[in-house]
Each structure stands twice: as structure tokens, then as C-alpha cells.
């Protein structure tokens, strides 16, 4: 099961959206309404954080969203 981030869709500009996490299968369709309140929601896409994986003599760079490890020379591509 994957955990997805959702956000309520406010009725007016003065209303703040509320974010919540929801576990569901990757094969399930995204939610369209909050499972408890029924308020309309949308899935929020997040991620793309680069970080270094360490613990050996080499450090592997995990690329940020839109980047390629090959461009950074970190995956052994020629």
C-alpha cells in the first residue's frame, strides 16, 4: 500500500485547503472526495528531493525530479 497526500478543494478564496494522507493501492483511482467528510479533494504530487546515500567508500547521488543520474555521472552510463 502506498501513502498519498491529498488536499481539500476550498469553496472560496478565504477558505484554507486541508492536507491529509491516505493509504491505498497504486492500482486504485485517486480519491475525488474526502473519505470521511465527502468534501472534494485532489491528489498532491510531491517529491524530487536529492540526497546522498552513504555508508561505503562511495557516495551515490540520487537525482532530483527531472534530473538524470547519467548527467551527473553517478549511474555508470557512458
N, C-alpha and C positions, 0 to 999 in steps of 0.2 A: 504494500500500500504506500502510496506517495502522499505527502502533505502539501496541499496547495494553499496559497494565500488569496483570499477574496476580499472585496471591498463593496460596501453598500453603495447604491446609486442614489444620491440625495434628490429629494423632490424640488428643493430650492437652493439658491446660491448661499443662503445663510446657514444651511444645514451642513454639518461636517460628515464626511463618509466614515464608516466604522470598518476597520480591518479585522479579519479573523482567519484562522487556519482551519482547514477541513481535510480529513484523510479520505481518500478514495482511490480506486484502481486507476491506473493510467489509461485503461480502456473505457472508463466512464466518461460521459459527456460532461463538460463544465456545468457547474450549478448556474441557474438563472435567477433563483430566489434563495434567500436565507433559509436554511433547513428548519429553523425554529419560528422565526417571525414572519416569513413569507415576503420580506422586503426584497426588491430587485437587487441583484448583485452582479459583479463582473470579476473575472479572474485577473489577478495582478501578476504580471511577469516580472520576476526579479532575477538577480544573479549576475554573473560576469565578473566576479571578483578574482583577481590574480593573486596567487600566493606561492610561496616557496615550500617545497616538500623536502625536508632534510632528514638526516639520520644515518647517512652514509658519507663516503668521501665526496660524493657528487650531490649537487642540488638541482632538482628538476623544476623548471618554471612551468607552472600551469597557466596557460594564456587567459587573458580576459576575453569577454564576449567580442566576437568579430575579429579576433587575432588568431594567427596560426602559430603553432609551436614550431613549424618548419621555418617560418620567417625569423624566428628567434634562434634557430639552430638547436633547439632543445629536443627534437624527436628523432634525430638520426636521418632526416631526409637529405638527399643530395641535391 
